[in-house]
Amino acid sequence: MIQIGKVAHLTGLSIKAIKWYEAKGLVQPTRLDNQYRLYGMEEIRRLNEIRLLRQMGVSIEAMQTTERFETLLSQRLEEVRLEMRTLRLIEQQIKWMQTGGDSMNIRYETWDQPKYVNGYQTELTKIPEAWMRLNRELGTDESYGVCIAKEDTYVAATTGALSGKDCRRVELTAGRYIVATVEGGIAAIPSTYNRLLTLPDVMLRDAVDFERYIHGQGGADDLIEVWIPVQ
């Protein structure tokens, strides 16, 4: 058993930090009658794990939830991956704003006639469920994700016929659209919308916006486009 001063030397932690981790219930040293703390090898191992986890950004609250080092590492890895994806999107957004959209692959399209699509409607929090239904009977090489903002609903749709009795027909209106190719997959769709809306001289008109998915052939990735109705 080792006293706290020696433990601080072995672990690289301050005595204050070691006592704080004890107060949080992360380590439990042996307390003598004179209130001196003695630490065994298990406590020293645990303190070294705590130091490493804190360096990697794991919170005290997470450590209080579970003591399994491997579990905490896995959870933190997923958090880091999400943070990296978020930071990459922020980086792209900053670059797009700095260039005023000059680096964006955008174009304007004008439809003389409306297009009608058939799809399955869902709440905005359950979009994957609508796509699961649509994908089972998708018979064309393109599909549409239509956001109906006035109703807070979303429709996963196709130009083909669907068998479901609850499928909904949606009009994609005639008129002018600004179109951008999404770079970065589905996760980059929100940032693509945002960058279009920050472009100068973009005036929206009262119609639904949508995503257009052109499905890859031979295992290629889908091409995703964002279409926003403009004046």
SEMINU-481106 format. One record per atom (N, C-alpha, C): residue in three letters; z, x, y. Coordinates in pm, whole numbers, padded with zeros to 5 digits, always signed. Layout:
<dotis>
alaZXY ...
</dotis>
This chain:
<dotis>
met+00000+00084-00120 met+00000+00000+00000 met+00000+00088+00125 ile-00073+00051+00226 ile-00095+00135+00343 ile-00053+00059+00469 gln+00010+00132+00563 gln+00053+00070+00688 gln-00067+00050+00781 ile-00045-00036+00882 ile-00155-00083+00966 ile-00223+00030+01044 gly-00148+00133+01085 gly-00208+00242+01161 gly-00312+00317+01080 lys-00279+00342+00953 lys-00373+00410+00864 lys-00492+00320+00833 val-00468+00189+00818 val-00576+00095+00792 val-00674+00093+00909 ala-00621+00098+01031 ala-00707+00102+01148 ala-00798+00224+01146 his-00744+00336+01103 his-00822+00459+01093 his-00931+00446+00986 leu-00897+00387+00871 leu-00990+00377+00760 leu-01103+00278+00788 thr-01074+00172+00860 thr-01172+00066+00881 thr-01247+00078+01014 gly-01196+00155+01107 gly-01258+00164+01239 gly-01225+00047+01328 leu-01128-00035+01287 leu-01084-00147+01368 leu-00958-00111+01445 ser-00938-00175+01558 ser-00815-00153+01633 ser-00701-00230+01567 ile-00579-00187+01594 ile-00463-00258+01541 ile-00461-00401+01593 lys-00498-00418+01721 lys-00502-00552+01780 lys-00600-00642+01705 ala-00718-00588+01670 ala-00819-00667+01599 ala-00769-00704+01459 ile-00705-00610+01391 ile-00654-00638+01257 ile-00550-00750+01261 lys-00461-00746+01358 lys-00360-00851+01371 lys-00425-00986+01406 trp-00532-00980+01485 trp-00601-01104+01522 trp-00666-01169+01400 tyr-00730-01085+01315 tyr-00790-01138+01193 tyr-00684-01197+01100 glu-00567-01136+01101 glu-00456-01193+01023 glu-00416-01329+01078 ala-00409-01339+01212 ala-00371-01467+01274 ala-00474-01576+01244 lys-00600-01535+01223 lys-00706-01631+01190 lys-00709-01664+01041 gly-00623-01601+00965 gly-00615-01631+00822 gly-00719-01560+00737 leu-00783-01456+00791 leu-00887-01386+00718 leu-00833-01277+00626 val-00717-01223+00657 val-00649-01126+00570 val-00501-01162+00563 gln-00440-01125+00454 gln-00298-01158+00434 gln-00224-01035+00382 pro-00177-00949+00473 pro-00103-00830+00431 pro+00035-00868+00378 thr+00096-00774+00308 thr+00234-00792+00262 thr+00328-00762+00378 arg+00423-00852+00403 arg+00517-00832+00512 arg+00652-00790+00456 leu+00705-00677+00503 leu+00836-00629+00461 leu+00946-00699+00541 asp+01070-00677+00500 asp+01183-00739+00570 asp+01189-00698+00715 asn+01146-00575+00742 asn+01146-00526+00882 asn+01019-00566+00956 gln+00940-00657+00895 gln+00816-00711+00953 gln+00700-00612+00956 tyr+00718-00495+00895 tyr+00605-00403+00885 tyr+00499-00465+00793 arg+00373-00437+00824 arg+00263-00486+00743 arg+00215-00375+00649 leu+00189-00412+00524 leu+00132-00319+00427 leu+00004-00381+00369 tyr-00099-00300+00360 tyr-00228-00349+00317 tyr-00270-00281+00188 gly-00313-00362+00092 gly-00367-00309-00032 gly-00518-00288-00021 met-00579-00240-00128 met-00722-00209-00126 met-00806-00335-00105 glu-00760-00449-00156 glu-00835-00573-00138 glu-00841-00613+00009 glu-00727-00597+00080 glu-00726-00630+00223 glu-00814-00534+00303 ile-00811-00405+00265 ile-00894-00306+00333 ile-01042-00336+00311 arg-01079-00373+00187 arg-01218-00411+00159 arg-01258-00531+00244 arg-01169-00628+00252 arg-01198-00749+00329 arg-01214-00717+00477 leu-01133-00628+00531 leu-01144-00590+00671 leu-01276-00519+00699 asn-01320-00436+00604 asn-01450-00369+00621 asn-01563-00471+00620 glu-01553-00573+00533 glu-01654-00679+00531 glu-01654-00754+00663 ile-01535-00785+00715 ile-01526-00857+00842 ile-01592-00776+00954 arg-01564-00646+00957 arg-01624-00561+01061 arg-01776-00565+01053 leu-01831-00552+00932 leu-01976-00554+00915 leu-02035-00690+00954 leu-01969-00797+00912 leu-02019-00931+00943 leu-02017-00958+01093 arg-01911-00913+01160 arg-01905-00932+01305 arg-02015-00854+01376 gln-02048-00733+01325 gln-02156-00654+01383 gln-02290-00726+01369 met-02304-00805+01264 met-02428-00879+01239 met-02429-01016+01307 gly-02321-01049+01379 gly-02318-01172+01454 gly-02262-01292+01381 val-02196-01271+01267 val-02134-01382+01195 val-02007-01423+01268 ser-01988-01550+01288 ser-01874-01600+01364 ser-01746-01601+01280 ile-01634-01600+01348 ile-01504-01612+01281 ile-01496-01747+01210 glu-01548-01850+01274 glu-01544-01984+01215 glu-01618-01987+01080 ala-01732-01918+01072 ala-01806-01914+00946 ala-01726-01841+00839 met-01659-01734+00878 met-01577-01660+00781 met-01457-01741+00735 gln-01406-01827+00821 gln-01296-01913+00781 gln-01340-02021+00683 thr-01470-02054+00689 thr-01524-02158+00601 thr-01540-02107+00459 thr-01587-01983+00445 thr-01604-01924+00312 thr-01573-01776+00318 glu-01517-01723+00211 glu-01486-01580+00204 glu-01592-01504+00127 arg-01690-01572+00074 arg-01792-01504-00006 arg-01888-01425+00085 phe-01884-01294+00069 phe-01964-01204+00152 phe-02112-01234+00138 glu-02159-01256+00015 glu-02301-01282-00010 glu-02346-01412+00056 thr-02260-01514+00051 thr-02294-01642+00113 thr-02308-01627+00263 leu-02215-01556+00324 leu-02220-01535+00469 leu-02343-01455+00509 leu-02380-01356+00427 leu-02501-01279+00456 leu-02625-01367+00450 ser-02634-01452+00348 ser-02750-01539+00333 ser-02761-01636+00450 gln-02647-01693+00488 gln-02647-01787+00601 gln-02691-01718+00729 arg-02641-01597+00751 arg-02677-01525+00873 arg-02824-01485+00873 leu-02877-01451+00755 leu-03019-01416+00746 leu-03106-01533+00787 glu-03073-01654+00743 glu-03149-01771+00782 glu-03139-01796+00932 glu-03020-01777+00988 glu-03002-01793+01132 glu-03087-01693+01210 val-03090-01567+01162 val-03166-01463+01229 val-03315-01494+01225 arg-03362-01542+01109 arg-03504-01577+01098 arg-03541-01689+01194 leu-03452-01789+01206 leu-03477-01897+01300 leu-03475-01846+01444 glu-03380-01758+01475 glu-03373-01701+01609 glu-03499-01621+01641 met-03549-01547+01542 met-03670-01467+01563 met-03791-01556+01589 arg-03803-01666+01512 arg-03914-01759+01536 arg-03905-01820+01676 thr-03781-01856+01715 thr-03761-01915+01848 thr-03797-01815+01957 leu-03754-01690+01940 leu-03783-01588+02040 leu-03932-01558+02049 arg-04002-01562+01934 arg-04146-01539+01938 arg-04217-01649+02016 leu-04172-01773+01996 leu-04231-01884+02071 leu-04202-01871+02220 ile-04080-01829+02253 ile-04045-01808+02394 ile-04131-01697+02454 glu-04150-01590+02377 glu-04235-01480+02423 glu-04376-01528+02452 gln-04431-01610+02358 gln-04565-01663+02380 gln-04571-01750+02504 gln-04469-01834+02521 gln-04467-01923+02636 gln-04464-01845+02767 ile-04384-01738+02771 ile-04375-01654+02891 ile-04512-01590+02921 lys-04575-01538+02817 lys-04706-01474+02837 lys-04810-01575+02886 trp-04807-01694+02827 trp-04902-01798+02869 trp-04879-01837+03014 met-04752-01847+03055 met-04722-01884+03193 met-04759-01771+03288 gln-04739-01644+03245 gln-04774-01531+03331 gln-04924-01522+03355 thr-05003-01559+03253 thr-05148-01550+03268 thr-05209-01678+03321 gly-05124-01779+03344 gly-05175-01907+03393 gly-05266-01977+03294 gly-05248-01944+03165 gly-05328-02009+03061 gly-05459-01939+03032 asp-05487-01823+03098 asp-05615-01756+03077 asp-05632-01709+02934 ser-05519-01683+02863 ser-05528-01633+02726 ser-05534-01745+02624 met-05534-01870+02668 met-05531-01983+02577 met-05671-02022+02533 asn-05682-02062+02408 asn-05809-02112+02355 asn-05815-02262+02381 ile-05861-02300+02499 ile-05862-02443+02537 ile-06004-02486+02574 arg-06025-02616+02566 arg-06153-02673+02605 arg-06129-02818+02648 tyr-06230-02879+02706 tyr-06225-03021+02742 tyr-06326-03097+02656 glu-06284-03214+02611 glu-06370-03302+02532 glu-06370-03439+02598 thr-06485-03506+02593 thr-06496-03642+02646 thr-06555-03732+02538 trp-06484-03839+02507 trp-06532-03937+02410 trp-06589-04058+02484 asp-06710-04095+02448 asp-06770-04216+02506 asp-06718-04342+02438 gln-06676-04328+02313 gln-06626-04441+02236 gln-06489-04405+02179 pro-06400-04504+02163 pro-06271-04475+02101 pro-06287-04446+01952 lys-06187-04382+01895 lys-06183-04358+01751 lys-06062-04431+01695 tyr-06080-04491+01580 tyr-05971-04565+01518 tyr-05926-04493+01391 val-05795-04479+01377 val-05740-04412+01259 val-05637-04504+01194 asn-05618-04486+01064 asn-05523-04564+00987 asn-05413-04471+00934 gly-05289-04514+00949 gly-05183-04424+00909 gly-05053-04493+00878 tyr-04956-04411+00843 tyr-04822-04459+00812 tyr-04728-04421+00925 gln-04657-04520+00975 gln-04571-04504+01091 gln-04429-04469+01050 thr-04364-04388+01131 thr-04226-04350+01103 thr-04153-04320+01231 glu-04021-04306+01222 glu-03941-04259+01335 glu-03970-04111+01358 leu-03942-04065+01479 leu-03971-03925+01513 leu-03887-03828+01430 thr-03775-03875+01378 thr-03688-03788+01296 thr-03731-03784+01150 lys-03833-03865+01112 lys-03872-03873+00971 lys-04022-03848+00953 ile-04078-03763+01037 ile-04222-03737+01033 ile-04269-03684+00897 pro-04197-03590+00833 pro-04245-03540+00701 pro-04265-03650+00598 glu-04183-03757+00603 glu-04196-03865+00506 glu-04331-03936+00521 ala-04376-03956+00646 ala-04506-04020+00668 ala-04619-03933+00616 trp-04608-03803+00635 trp-04713-03713+00586 trp-04716-03707+00434 met-04600-03717+00370 met-04597-03719+00224 met-04673-03840+00171 arg-04657-03955+00234 arg-04729-04076+00193 arg-04880-04060+00216 leu-04915-04009+00335 leu-05057-03996+00367 leu-05127-03896+00276 asn-05063-03783+00249 asn-05127-03677+00171 asn-05163-03722+00030 arg-05089-03820-00023 arg-05117-03867-00159 arg-05251-03939-00169 glu-05302-03990-00058 glu-05429-04061-00064 glu-05528-04015+00043 leu-05508-03895+00093 leu-05597-03840+00195 leu-05731-03806+00131 gly-05838-03866+00182 gly-05969-03845+00123 gly-06070-03781+00217 thr-06026-03736+00333 thr-06116-03672+00429 thr-06067-03531+00457 asp-06149-03454+00526 asp-06112-03315+00555 asp-06040-03300+00688 glu-06001-03414+00747 glu-05922-03406+00868 glu-05822-03522+00873 ser-05714-03499+00946 ser-05612-03603+00964 ser-05556-03590+01105 tyr-05473-03689+01142 tyr-05424-03697+01279 tyr-05275-03728+01280 gly-05204-03662+01370 gly-05064-03695+01395 gly-05055-03754+01534 val-05028-03884+01541 val-05034-03956+01669 val-04892-03989+01715 cys-04858-03944+01834 cys-04727-03973+01893 cys-04741-04092+01988 ile-04670-04200+01956 ile-04672-04319+02042 ile-04541-04318+02121 ala-04545-04253+02237 ala-04423-04227+02313 ala-04352-04354+02357 lys-04427-04458+02390 lys-04366-04581+02439 lys-04280-04648+02333 glu-04308-04619+02207 glu-04233-04680+02098 glu-04142-04581+02026 asp-04144-04455+02069 asp-04068-04350+02001 asp-04103-04345+01853 thr-04231-04358+01823 thr-04276-04354+01685 thr-04390-04254+01669 tyr-04418-04224+01543 tyr-04521-04126+01508 tyr-04601-04183+01392 val-04733-04161+01393 val-04818-04210+01286 val-04896-04093+01228 ala-04881-04070+01097 ala-04963-03974+01024 ala-05086-04049+00975 ala-05204-04010+01019 ala-05321-04097+01005 ala-05446-04023+00959 thr-05544-04103+00919 thr-05675-04054+00878 thr-05780-04156+00920 thr-05906-04114+00924 thr-06012-04208+00957 thr-06050-04295+00838 gly-06006-04256+00719 gly-06037-04333+00600 gly-05944-04452+00581 ala-05974-04534+00480 ala-05892-04650+00449 ala-05770-04608+00368 leu-05660-04682+00383 leu-05537-04657+00310 leu-05498-04780+00231 ser-05424-04760+00122 ser-05390-04871+00033 ser-05260-04940+00071 gly-05173-04871+00145 gly-05043-04928+00178 gly-05054-05051+00267 lys-04980-05157+00232 lys-04985-05279+00312 lys-04924-05260+00451 asp-04837-05158+00464 asp-04770-05136+00592 asp-04840-05031+00677 cys-04964-04994+00640 cys-05034-04895+00721 cys-05070-04956+00857 arg-05085-04870+00956 arg-05109-04916+01093 arg-05239-04857+01145 arg-05313-04939+01217 arg-05437-04894+01282 arg-05406-04855+01425 val-05449-04736+01465 val-05420-04684+01599 val-05551-04647+01668 glu-05561-04682+01795 glu-05678-04647+01874 glu-05655-04516+01948 leu-05744-04421+01926 leu-05749-04300+02007 leu-05855-04327+02113 thr-05812-04343+02235 thr-05897-04402+02338 thr-06015-04313+02374 ala-06119-04378+02425 ala-06229-04304+02486 ala-06179-04239+02614 gly-06251-04136+02657 gly-06212-04069+02780 gly-06205-03918+02762 arg-06142-03855+02858 arg-06138-03710+02866 arg-06009-03655+02806 tyr-06018-03544+02733 tyr-05903-03479+02673 tyr-05906-03329+02703 ile-05788-03271+02717 ile-05775-03127+02713 ile-05726-03090+02574 val-05792-02991+02513 val-05769-02959+02372 val-05732-02811+02361 ala-05630-02782+02280 ala-05589-02644+02256 ala-05573-02621+02107 thr-05621-02507+02060 thr-05598-02467+01922 thr-05457-02410+01909 val-05386-02458+01808 val-05248-02414+01786 val-05250-02283+01708 glu-05186-02181+01763 glu-05175-02052+01695 glu-05029-02034+01653 gly-05008-02028+01522 gly-04872-02011+01473 gly-04825-02124+01383 gly-04918-02211+01343 gly-04882-02316+01250 gly-04808-02431+01314 ile-04754-02519+01227 ile-04689-02641+01274 ile-04574-02611+01370 ala-04501-02503+01344 ala-04386-02470+01428 ala-04425-02443+01573 ala-04552-02409+01597 ala-04598-02376+01732 ala-04655-02496+01806 ile-04656-02613+01743 ile-04713-02731+01810 ile-04637-02766+01939 pro-04501-02773+01938 pro-04432-02807+02063 pro-04463-02712+02178 ser-04467-02582+02149 ser-04495-02487+02257 ser-04638-02500+02307 thr-04731-02542+02219 thr-04869-02563+02262 thr-04877-02681+02358 tyr-04806-02789+02326 tyr-04797-02901+02420 tyr-04743-02854+02554 asn-04635-02777+02549 asn-04570-02733+02673 asn-04662-02648+02758 arg-04736-02560+02693 arg-04822-02470+02774 arg-04936-02547+02838 leu-04987-02650+02769 leu-05091-02733+02830 leu-05038-02808+02951 leu-04916-02860+02938 leu-04859-02939+03047 leu-04823-02854+03169 thr-04809-02721+03149 thr-04777-02633+03262 thr-04901-02582+03334 leu-05019-02612+03279 leu-05140-02566+03346 leu-05160-02639+03479 pro-05210-02570+03579 pro-05235-02636+03708 pro-05348-02737+03698 asp-05340-02841+03779 asp-05446-02941+03792 asp-05466-03026+03667 val-05366-03031+03578 val-05374-03120+03462 val-05306-03251+03499 met-05385-03357+03507 met-05332-03489+03540 met-05348-03581+03419 leu-05237-03631+03367 leu-05239-03711+03246 leu-05289-03852+03275 arg-05350-03914+03174 arg-05384-04055+03185 arg-05304-04132+03079 asp-05299-04261+03094 asp-05215-04346+03010 asp-05282-04373+02876 ala-05261-04284+02780 ala-05316-04299+02645 ala-05234-04210+02552 val-05249-04232+02422 val-05170-04153+02327 val-05228-04014+02312 asp-05140-03917+02294 asp-05184-03782+02258 asp-05169-03766+02107 phe-05230-03662+02054 phe-05226-03647+01908 phe-05258-03504+01868 glu-05223-03475+01742 glu-05266-03350+01680 glu-05378-03381+01583 arg-05475-03294+01576 arg-05587-03306+01481 arg-05579-03191+01383 tyr-05577-03224+01254 tyr-05567-03125+01147 tyr-05701-03119+01073 ile-05764-03002+01075 ile-05888-02981+00999 ile-05848-02898+00878 his-05853-02958+00761 his-05794-02897+00643 his-05881-02785+00590 gly-05814-02675+00554 gly-05884-02556+00508 gly-05954-02575+00376 gln-06060-02501+00359 gln-06136-02503+00235 gln-06108-02375+00157 gly-06097-02388+00025 gly-06075-02269-00058 gly-05944-02201-00032 gly-05841-02277+00004 gly-05709-02219+00024 gly-05684-02169+00165 ala-05780-02184+00255 ala-05760-02139+00393 ala-05658-02228+00463 asp-05596-02172+00565 asp-05497-02249+00642 asp-05566-02360+00721 asp-05491-02467+00747 asp-05543-02575+00830 asp-05563-02526+00973 leu-05666-02579+01037 leu-05685-02560+01181 leu-05615-02677+01250 ile-05527-02647+01343 ile-05451-02750+01413 ile-05489-02748+01560 glu-05519-02867+01614 glu-05550-02881+01756 glu-05458-02985+01819 val-05423-02962+01943 val-05348-03060+02023 val-05444-03121+02123 trp-05447-03255+02125 trp-05533-03330+02217 trp-05446-03411+02312 ile-05461-03387+02442 ile-05384-03459+02544 ile-05482-03531+02638 pro-05467-03661+02657 pro-05557-03737+02746 pro-05532-03701+02892 val-05639-03671+02963 val-05627-03631+03104 val-05729-03706+03188 gln-05701-03705+03320 gln-05792-03771+03415 gln-05926-03697+03422 
</dotis>
